[in-house]
Amino acid sequence: MESRDRPLISVIIPAYNHEKFIGAAVDSVLQQTVDDLELIVIDDGSTDLTGKIVQGYTDNRLAYYHQENCDAYNTINRGLGLAKGKYIAILNSDDIFTLNRFERLLEFQKQAGAECIISDVIPVSDEGLEYIDPEFGWNIWHQKNRNFYFECGDIYIAFLKGNFMVTTSNLFMTRQAVKKTGKFCSLRYLHDYDYIFRLMLACPGKVNYLAEEKLLYYRIHPGNTLGEAAVTGREQDRELIKKYMLKRVPQEYKTLVTAGSERLVELEHELYEVKAAMLPQKAQGVRSVAKMLQESLKTWVSKKLR
């Protein structure tokens, strides 16, 4: 067992206005079957009872910090600076670890020599009920990304297709990997997606996916609507895909790939506009289109809004 000054695992919880969920998140760390850890909870300017709930714990492995609100990526970066462990994990304040998560990840790390490990996740509601319907929109999206990973066998290419890591809560990294990768970037909605690409580039061949083990409960909040976040998030997504696709393309082909991919995007817009113009006027109702878009995007927005 490591000393108190050098715990085996450091867990960072960036907490913001999650009084309903923070207790379950903290408990899922402190009750791990591997207990050699420190838990760093950084309250990012919560205005509810989040801070009071965390301060009610007496476990000496837990350290609580409060700050003015400065967004998730800055909060995580502060936590990285405080972490002392050989391994570093992040847990969003509304997600939950399975109690054997660290035990399983450590076992795999010893076998594979991985610098970063992610697992599969269990989507749950605010009430803690699992979304088991395979036709549920989020499950369709996630399974599509997983299927592509299984088909292509290349984790970097699979991430270009979709973020099957899902969330920063899924990151379990060595201290060395964090040092190589650096801080989280200032993307409000996609700092996790950017980070996994940089981590794969910093530690080639050392990022592993435990595809058949569900070791994280991922909270999906209902009732969100379309907004500027959905647009901004997808604009950021488009730029990230382009950036990290080109990182793996030989220099002599970068211009070719850039031109071709940009034209394909333009064609998609043009086709949509042409097909819309050809529809009968009555079928172009704004309400039906808005409703359809709302259904497809509300789950994604629910986890990215702070």
C-alpha positions as CSV (number, residue, x, y, z in Angstrom):
1,M,0.0,0.0,0.0
2,E,1.2,3.4,-0.9
3,S,1.8,6.1,1.7
4,R,-0.8,8.8,2.3
5,D,1.4,11.3,0.5
6,R,1.6,9.0,-2.5
7,P,-1.7,7.2,-3.0
8,L,-2.0,4.5,-5.7
9,I,-4.9,6.3,-7.3
10,S,-6.0,9.9,-7.4
11,V,-9.7,10.6,-8.3
12,I,-10.8,14.1,-9.4
13,I,-14.4,15.1,-9.1
14,P,-15.2,18.5,-10.7
15,A,-18.5,19.2,-9.0
16,Y,-21.1,21.8,-10.0
17,N,-24.7,22.0,-8.7
18,H,-25.2,18.3,-8.4
19,E,-26.6,18.0,-4.8
20,K,-28.9,15.2,-6.0
21,F,-26.0,13.1,-7.3
22,I,-22.8,14.1,-5.6
23,G,-23.3,11.7,-2.7
24,A,-23.6,8.7,-4.9
25,A,-20.5,9.8,-6.9
26,V,-18.4,10.2,-3.7
27,D,-19.6,6.9,-2.3
28,S,-18.7,5.1,-5.5
29,V,-15.1,6.2,-5.0
30,L,-14.7,5.8,-1.3
31,Q,-16.3,2.3,-1.4
32,Q,-14.0,0.9,-4.1
33,T,-12.6,-2.6,-3.5
34,V,-9.2,-0.9,-4.0
35,D,-9.0,1.6,-1.1
36,D,-5.5,3.0,-1.6
37,L,-6.7,6.3,-3.1
38,E,-7.2,10.0,-2.6
39,L,-10.4,11.8,-3.7
40,I,-10.1,15.4,-4.8
41,V,-13.5,17.2,-5.0
42,I,-13.3,20.7,-6.5
43,D,-16.6,22.6,-6.2
44,D,-16.8,24.8,-9.2
45,G,-18.9,27.6,-7.7
46,S,-22.0,25.5,-6.9
47,T,-25.0,27.5,-5.6
48,D,-26.9,24.4,-4.2
49,L,-26.0,22.0,-1.4
50,T,-23.2,20.2,-3.3
51,G,-20.4,21.7,-1.1
52,K,-22.2,21.0,2.2
53,I,-22.8,17.4,1.3
54,V,-19.2,16.8,0.4
55,Q,-17.9,18.5,3.5
56,G,-20.1,16.2,5.5
57,Y,-17.8,13.3,4.8
58,T,-15.2,12.4,7.4
59,D,-13.0,10.1,5.3
60,N,-9.4,11.4,5.5
61,R,-8.9,10.3,1.9
62,L,-11.2,13.1,0.7
63,A,-10.0,16.7,0.1
64,Y,-12.5,19.4,-0.7
65,Y,-11.8,22.6,-2.6
66,H,-14.1,25.5,-3.5
67,Q,-13.6,28.0,-6.3
68,E,-15.5,30.6,-8.3
69,N,-17.1,29.0,-11.4
70,C,-14.5,28.7,-14.1
71,D,-15.9,25.7,-16.2
72,A,-15.2,22.0,-16.2
73,Y,-11.9,21.9,-18.1
74,N,-10.3,24.4,-15.8
75,T,-11.6,22.6,-12.8
76,I,-10.2,19.3,-14.0
77,N,-6.8,20.9,-14.8
78,R,-6.6,22.2,-11.2
79,G,-7.3,18.7,-10.0
80,L,-4.5,17.3,-12.2
81,G,-2.2,19.7,-10.5
82,L,-3.2,18.5,-7.1
83,A,-3.2,14.8,-7.8
84,K,-0.4,12.7,-6.3
85,G,-1.3,9.2,-7.3
86,K,0.4,6.8,-9.6
87,Y,-2.8,6.5,-11.5
88,I,-5.3,9.3,-12.2
89,A,-9.1,9.1,-12.8
90,I,-11.8,11.6,-13.3
91,L,-15.4,11.3,-12.2
92,N,-18.1,13.8,-13.2
93,S,-20.3,14.7,-10.2
94,D,-23.4,13.0,-11.6
95,D,-21.8,9.8,-12.7
96,I,-21.0,6.7,-10.6
97,F,-18.2,4.1,-10.7
98,T,-19.0,0.4,-10.2
99,L,-17.4,-0.6,-6.9
100,N,-14.9,-3.0,-8.6
101,R,-13.9,-0.5,-11.3
102,F,-10.3,0.2,-10.1
103,E,-9.7,-3.5,-9.2
104,R,-10.5,-4.5,-12.8
105,L,-8.6,-1.7,-14.4
106,L,-5.5,-2.3,-12.4
107,E,-5.6,-6.0,-13.2
108,F,-5.8,-5.2,-16.9
109,Q,-3.1,-2.5,-16.7
110,K,-0.7,-5.0,-15.2
111,Q,-1.4,-7.4,-18.0
112,A,-1.4,-5.0,-20.9
113,G,1.0,-2.3,-19.7
114,A,-1.6,0.3,-20.8
115,E,-1.1,4.0,-20.2
116,C,-4.9,4.7,-20.4
117,I,-7.9,2.4,-20.1
118,I,-11.5,3.1,-20.8
119,S,-14.4,0.7,-20.2
120,D,-17.9,0.3,-21.6
121,V,-20.6,2.3,-19.7
122,I,-24.1,1.8,-18.4
123,P,-26.5,4.6,-19.3
124,V,-28.9,5.5,-16.4
125,S,-31.6,8.0,-15.7
126,D,-31.7,10.7,-13.0
127,E,-33.5,8.1,-10.8
128,G,-30.7,5.5,-11.4
129,L,-32.7,3.3,-13.8
130,E,-30.8,1.7,-16.6
131,Y,-31.8,2.5,-20.2
132,I,-31.9,-1.1,-21.5
133,D,-34.1,-0.6,-24.6
134,P,-31.8,-1.1,-27.6
135,E,-34.0,1.3,-29.6
136,F,-33.4,4.1,-27.1
137,G,-31.6,6.9,-29.1
138,W,-28.5,7.0,-27.0
139,N,-28.1,3.2,-27.1
140,I,-28.4,3.2,-30.9
141,W,-25.7,5.9,-31.1
142,H,-23.3,4.2,-28.7
143,Q,-23.7,0.7,-30.3
144,K,-23.1,2.2,-33.7
145,N,-19.7,3.6,-32.5
146,R,-18.9,0.3,-30.8
147,N,-19.7,-1.7,-33.9
148,F,-17.4,0.4,-35.9
149,Y,-14.6,-0.1,-33.4
150,F,-15.0,-3.9,-33.6
151,E,-15.1,-3.8,-37.4
152,C,-12.0,-1.6,-38.0
153,G,-9.8,-2.8,-35.1
154,D,-8.0,0.6,-34.9
155,I,-8.9,2.6,-31.8
156,Y,-7.8,5.9,-33.3
157,I,-9.8,5.5,-36.5
158,A,-12.8,4.3,-34.4
159,F,-12.7,7.5,-32.3
160,L,-12.9,9.5,-35.5
161,K,-16.2,7.8,-36.1
162,G,-17.6,8.5,-32.7
163,N,-16.7,9.1,-29.0
164,F,-17.3,5.7,-27.5
165,M,-15.4,6.7,-24.4
166,V,-18.5,8.9,-23.9
167,T,-17.2,11.0,-21.0
168,T,-14.2,12.2,-19.0
169,S,-15.5,9.9,-16.2
170,N,-14.2,7.0,-18.2
171,L,-10.5,8.1,-18.2
172,F,-8.1,6.0,-16.1
173,M,-4.5,7.1,-16.8
174,T,-1.0,6.7,-15.5
175,R,0.7,9.7,-14.2
176,Q,3.2,9.4,-17.0
177,A,0.3,9.6,-19.6
178,V,-1.1,12.7,-18.1
179,K,2.3,14.3,-18.1
180,K,2.8,13.5,-21.8
181,T,-0.7,14.6,-22.8
182,G,-0.9,17.9,-20.8
183,K,-3.9,19.9,-19.7
184,F,-7.4,19.7,-21.0
185,C,-8.1,22.3,-23.7
186,S,-10.6,25.2,-23.4
187,L,-13.4,23.5,-25.4
188,R,-16.5,23.8,-23.2
189,Y,-18.3,20.9,-24.7
190,L,-15.7,18.6,-26.2
191,H,-12.6,18.8,-24.0
192,D,-12.9,15.1,-23.3
193,Y,-13.0,14.2,-27.0
194,D,-10.0,16.4,-27.7
195,Y,-8.1,14.9,-24.8
196,I,-8.5,11.3,-25.9
197,F,-7.1,12.1,-29.3
198,R,-4.1,13.9,-27.8
199,L,-3.6,11.0,-25.3
200,M,-3.6,8.4,-28.2
201,L,-1.0,10.5,-30.0
202,A,1.1,10.9,-26.9
203,C,0.9,7.2,-26.0
204,P,0.6,5.3,-29.3
205,G,-0.6,1.8,-28.8
206,K,-1.1,2.3,-25.1
207,V,-4.8,3.3,-24.9
208,N,-7.0,0.3,-24.4
209,Y,-10.7,-0.2,-24.4
210,L,-12.3,-2.9,-22.2
211,A,-15.2,-3.2,-24.5
212,E,-17.0,-6.0,-22.7
213,E,-16.8,-4.6,-19.2
214,K,-19.3,-2.0,-18.0
215,L,-17.6,-0.3,-15.1
216,L,-19.2,3.2,-15.2
217,Y,-22.8,4.4,-14.7
218,Y,-23.2,7.4,-17.1
219,R,-26.1,9.7,-16.2
220,I,-28.4,10.9,-19.0
221,H,-30.6,13.8,-18.0
222,P,-34.0,14.2,-19.7
223,G,-35.9,17.3,-20.7
224,N,-33.2,19.3,-22.5
225,T,-34.1,21.1,-25.6
226,L,-32.2,22.4,-28.7
227,G,-30.1,25.4,-28.1
228,E,-26.9,27.2,-29.1
229,A,-24.9,24.4,-27.3
230,A,-26.0,21.8,-29.8
231,V,-24.8,24.0,-32.7
232,T,-21.5,25.0,-31.0
233,G,-20.8,21.4,-30.0
234,R,-21.2,20.1,-33.5
235,E,-19.1,23.0,-34.9
236,Q,-16.3,22.0,-32.4
237,D,-16.8,18.3,-33.3
238,R,-16.3,19.1,-37.0
239,E,-13.1,20.9,-36.4
240,L,-11.8,18.2,-34.1
241,I,-12.4,15.5,-36.6
242,K,-10.7,17.4,-39.3
243,K,-7.7,18.2,-37.0
244,Y,-7.1,14.7,-35.7
245,M,-7.9,13.0,-39.0
246,L,-5.1,15.1,-40.6
247,K,-2.7,14.2,-37.8
248,R,-2.6,10.6,-39.1
249,V,-2.4,11.5,-42.8
250,P,1.1,11.7,-44.4
251,Q,2.1,15.3,-45.2
252,E,1.9,14.8,-49.0
253,Y,-1.7,13.8,-48.8
254,K,-3.0,16.4,-46.4
255,T,-4.1,18.9,-49.1
256,L,-5.9,16.1,-51.0
257,V,-7.7,14.8,-48.0
258,T,-8.7,18.3,-46.8
259,A,-10.1,19.3,-50.2
260,G,-12.0,16.1,-50.7
261,S,-13.5,16.0,-47.2
262,E,-14.6,19.7,-47.3
263,R,-16.3,19.1,-50.7
264,L,-18.1,16.1,-49.3
265,V,-19.5,18.2,-46.5
266,E,-20.5,20.9,-49.0
267,L,-22.3,18.3,-51.1
268,E,-24.3,17.1,-48.1
269,H,-25.6,20.6,-47.5
270,E,-26.3,21.1,-51.2
271,L,-28.2,17.8,-51.4
272,Y,-30.3,18.6,-48.3
273,E,-31.2,22.0,-49.8
274,V,-32.1,20.6,-53.2
275,K,-34.2,17.8,-51.7
276,A,-36.0,20.2,-49.4
277,A,-36.8,22.5,-52.3
278,M,-38.3,19.6,-54.2
279,L,-40.7,18.7,-51.4
280,P,-44.3,19.9,-51.5
281,Q,-44.6,23.2,-49.7
282,K,-46.8,21.6,-47.0
283,A,-44.2,19.1,-46.1
284,Q,-41.6,21.7,-45.3
285,G,-43.1,22.6,-41.9
286,V,-40.6,24.0,-39.4
287,R,-42.3,22.3,-36.5
288,S,-41.8,18.7,-37.7
289,V,-38.2,19.3,-38.6
290,A,-37.5,21.0,-35.3
291,K,-39.1,18.1,-33.4
292,M,-37.1,15.5,-35.2
293,L,-33.8,17.4,-34.6
294,Q,-34.7,17.9,-30.9
295,E,-35.2,14.1,-30.4
296,S,-31.9,13.3,-32.1
297,L,-29.8,15.9,-30.2
298,K,-31.4,16.3,-26.7
299,T,-29.5,13.4,-25.2
300,W,-26.1,14.7,-26.4
301,V,-26.8,18.2,-25.1
302,S,-27.9,16.9,-21.7
303,K,-24.4,15.8,-20.7
304,K,-22.6,18.8,-22.2
305,L,-24.5,21.6,-20.6
306,R,-23.2,22.8,-17.2
